[in-house]
Amino acid sequence: MISGLYAITPEQPDTERLLQQVRAALAGGAAAVQYRSKSGDVALLHEQASELLTLCHAFDVSLIVNDSLRLADLTGADGVHLGREDGSLRQARIVLGAEKTIGVSCYNDLELALAAEAGGADYVAFGSFFPSVTKPGAVPASLELLREARRLLHVPIVAIGGITVENAPALIEAGANAIAVISGLFDAPDIELAARQYSQLFSRPASPGRWLH
């Protein structure tokens, strides 16, 4: 189950540096890692995904591959995250099998999330909740959407987009099971410390009724 800090990798052509960054995030408590790269270098993608998978498993953490069902399948990753243009959920389930994790980006569309849940998605992601340097043109999502999604959905909900240690508590309070972070984590001067600060937000006492549907 996806919950806690969901670390999404930055664009990093240096594999050794990428591994150092992700190792620090894992040491700080990242509960899941998504490999996200827009590189067209197939060999590099395969190398980085494979190396990250080994690293994540050393910490007993899942590695999810963003966008590419083929790369997830070839490397034996723990799952795939699908956006609007990344193929069908049904096809991903056929290729990866019942045990792998499949997440679906739902942007600010609750109906899309309900359809993804009905289609067998293991989690859904909404965002961008705050302005994002990674995706400056992303559609905005609201806390009200998150609250309504929490009321109607039974799969874990991931919040993404411009998340900081300061604004993350509002998302968790509204019903996010996990927060997906790129810049706020990997641009931090101390990645391990930042990961620990994000992770500790999930151990705070919940407000009354937070998880009630």
C-alpha positions as CSV (number, residue, x, y, z in Angstrom):
1,M,0.0,0.0,0.0
2,I,1.3,3.4,-0.9
3,S,1.5,5.7,2.1
4,G,3.9,8.3,3.6
5,L,6.6,10.0,1.7
6,Y,6.5,9.0,-2.0
7,A,9.9,10.2,-3.4
8,I,9.9,11.0,-7.2
9,T,13.4,11.1,-8.7
10,P,14.8,14.2,-10.3
11,E,16.2,14.3,-13.8
12,Q,19.8,13.1,-13.2
13,P,22.0,11.8,-16.0
14,D,24.7,10.7,-13.5
15,T,23.6,7.3,-12.2
16,E,25.9,7.3,-9.3
17,R,24.7,10.7,-8.2
18,L,21.1,9.6,-8.6
19,L,21.7,6.6,-6.4
20,Q,23.3,8.8,-3.7
21,Q,20.3,11.1,-3.7
22,V,17.8,8.3,-3.5
23,R,19.8,6.5,-0.8
24,A,19.6,9.6,1.3
25,A,15.8,9.9,0.8
26,L,15.4,6.2,1.8
27,A,17.6,6.7,4.8
28,G,15.3,9.6,5.8
29,G,12.2,7.4,5.6
30,A,10.9,7.6,2.0
31,A,8.2,4.9,1.9
32,A,8.1,4.5,-1.9
33,V,10.2,5.7,-4.8
34,Q,9.1,6.5,-8.4
35,Y,11.7,6.6,-11.1
36,R,10.8,9.5,-13.4
37,S,13.0,10.4,-16.3
38,K,12.3,12.0,-19.7
39,S,15.6,10.9,-21.1
40,G,15.6,9.4,-24.6
41,D,18.6,7.2,-23.7
42,V,17.2,3.7,-23.5
43,A,20.3,2.2,-22.0
44,L,20.5,4.9,-19.3
45,L,16.9,4.4,-18.4
46,H,17.4,0.7,-18.0
47,E,20.6,1.1,-16.0
48,Q,19.1,3.6,-13.6
49,A,15.8,1.8,-13.1
50,S,17.7,-1.5,-12.5
51,E,20.1,0.1,-10.0
52,L,17.4,1.9,-8.2
53,L,15.3,-1.3,-7.9
54,T,18.2,-3.0,-6.2
55,L,18.7,0.0,-3.9
56,C,15.1,0.3,-3.0
57,H,14.8,-3.4,-2.2
58,A,17.7,-3.1,0.2
59,F,15.5,-0.7,2.2
60,D,12.4,-2.9,1.7
61,V,10.8,-0.1,-0.4
62,S,9.0,-0.4,-3.7
63,L,10.2,1.2,-7.0
64,I,7.5,2.4,-9.3
65,V,8.4,3.4,-12.9
66,N,6.8,6.5,-14.3
67,D,5.1,6.4,-17.7
68,S,6.8,3.4,-19.2
69,L,5.1,0.1,-18.9
70,R,7.8,-1.5,-21.0
71,L,10.6,-0.3,-18.7
72,A,8.7,-1.5,-15.7
73,D,8.3,-4.9,-17.2
74,L,11.9,-5.2,-18.5
75,T,13.4,-4.3,-15.2
76,G,11.1,-6.2,-13.0
77,A,10.1,-3.0,-11.1
78,D,7.4,-3.2,-8.5
79,G,4.9,-1.3,-10.6
80,V,4.1,1.5,-13.0
81,H,2.5,4.9,-12.7
82,L,0.3,5.9,-15.7
83,G,-0.5,9.3,-16.9
84,R,-3.2,10.3,-19.4
85,E,-1.1,9.3,-22.4
86,D,0.7,6.2,-21.0
87,G,-1.6,3.4,-22.1
88,S,-4.5,1.6,-20.5
89,L,-4.7,0.3,-16.9
90,R,-6.1,-3.0,-18.3
91,Q,-3.0,-3.5,-20.5
92,A,-0.7,-2.6,-17.6
93,R,-2.4,-5.2,-15.4
94,I,-2.2,-7.9,-18.1
95,V,1.6,-7.2,-18.6
96,L,2.6,-6.8,-15.0
97,G,0.3,-9.2,-13.3
98,A,-1.9,-9.0,-10.2
99,E,0.9,-8.5,-7.7
100,K,2.4,-5.4,-9.1
101,T,1.4,-1.8,-8.1
102,I,-0.4,0.4,-10.7
103,G,-1.0,4.0,-10.0
104,V,-3.0,6.4,-12.1
105,S,-2.7,10.2,-12.4
106,C,-6.1,11.8,-12.1
107,Y,-5.1,15.5,-12.1
108,N,-8.2,17.3,-10.7
109,D,-10.8,14.8,-12.0
110,L,-12.6,12.7,-9.4
111,E,-14.6,10.8,-12.1
112,L,-11.3,9.7,-13.6
113,A,-10.2,8.4,-10.1
114,L,-13.4,6.5,-9.6
115,A,-13.0,4.9,-13.0
116,A,-9.4,4.0,-12.1
117,E,-10.4,2.4,-8.8
118,A,-13.1,0.4,-10.6
119,G,-10.6,-0.7,-13.2
120,G,-8.2,-2.1,-10.6
121,A,-5.8,0.8,-9.8
122,D,-3.8,0.3,-6.6
123,Y,-3.7,4.0,-5.9
124,V,-4.7,7.3,-7.6
125,A,-2.8,10.6,-7.6
126,F,-4.3,14.1,-7.7
127,G,-2.5,17.5,-8.3
128,S,-1.0,19.9,-8.7
129,F,-2.1,21.3,-5.3
130,F,0.5,24.1,-5.3
131,P,2.6,25.7,-8.0
132,S,5.2,23.3,-9.2
133,V,8.6,24.0,-10.8
134,T,8.6,20.5,-12.3
135,K,5.2,21.0,-14.0
136,P,4.5,24.7,-14.1
137,G,1.5,24.3,-16.4
138,A,-0.2,21.5,-14.4
139,V,-3.9,21.8,-13.7
140,P,-4.7,23.0,-10.2
141,A,-6.4,20.7,-7.7
142,S,-8.1,21.8,-4.5
143,L,-8.3,20.6,-0.9
144,E,-12.0,20.2,-1.4
145,L,-11.4,17.7,-4.2
146,L,-9.1,15.8,-1.8
147,R,-11.7,15.7,0.9
148,E,-14.4,14.5,-1.5
149,A,-12.0,11.9,-3.0
150,R,-11.3,10.6,0.5
151,R,-15.0,10.2,1.2
152,L,-15.7,8.2,-2.0
153,L,-12.5,6.3,-2.8
154,H,-11.2,3.2,-1.0
155,V,-7.7,3.1,-2.7
156,P,-4.8,5.1,-1.3
157,I,-4.7,8.8,-2.5
158,V,-1.4,10.5,-3.4
159,A,-1.1,14.3,-3.5
160,I,1.5,15.9,-5.8
161,G,2.6,19.3,-6.9
162,G,4.7,21.9,-5.2
163,I,4.6,20.2,-1.8
164,T,6.7,21.5,1.0
165,V,7.1,20.5,4.7
166,E,5.0,23.6,5.5
167,N,2.0,22.9,3.2
168,A,2.0,19.1,3.4
169,P,0.0,18.9,6.6
170,A,-3.1,20.4,5.0
171,L,-3.0,17.7,2.3
172,I,-2.6,14.9,4.9
173,E,-5.4,16.4,7.0
174,A,-7.7,16.5,3.9
175,G,-7.1,12.8,3.3
176,A,-3.9,12.2,1.3
177,N,-2.4,8.9,2.3
178,A,0.9,9.8,0.6
179,I,2.6,13.0,-0.6
180,A,4.7,12.8,-3.8
181,V,7.7,15.1,-3.7
182,I,10.5,16.0,-6.2
183,S,12.0,19.4,-5.8
184,G,11.1,19.9,-2.1
185,L,13.1,16.7,-1.4
186,F,15.9,16.4,-3.9
187,D,16.7,20.2,-4.1
188,A,17.0,20.3,-0.3
189,P,20.6,20.9,1.0
190,D,20.2,17.8,3.2
191,I,18.0,15.2,1.4
192,E,18.0,12.8,4.3
193,L,16.9,15.5,6.8
194,A,14.2,16.7,4.4
195,A,12.9,13.1,3.9
196,R,12.8,12.7,7.7
197,Q,10.8,15.9,8.1
198,Y,8.3,14.9,5.5
199,S,8.0,11.3,6.9
200,Q,7.4,12.5,10.4
201,L,4.3,14.4,9.3
202,F,2.6,11.1,9.0
203,S,3.2,10.1,12.6
204,R,1.5,13.2,14.0
205,P,-1.8,12.5,15.8
206,A,-4.8,12.7,13.4
207,S,-7.6,15.2,14.0
208,P,-10.9,13.7,15.0
209,G,-12.7,12.2,12.1
210,R,-9.8,12.6,9.7
211,W,-10.2,9.1,8.2
212,L,-14.0,8.9,8.4
213,H,-15.8,8.6,5.1
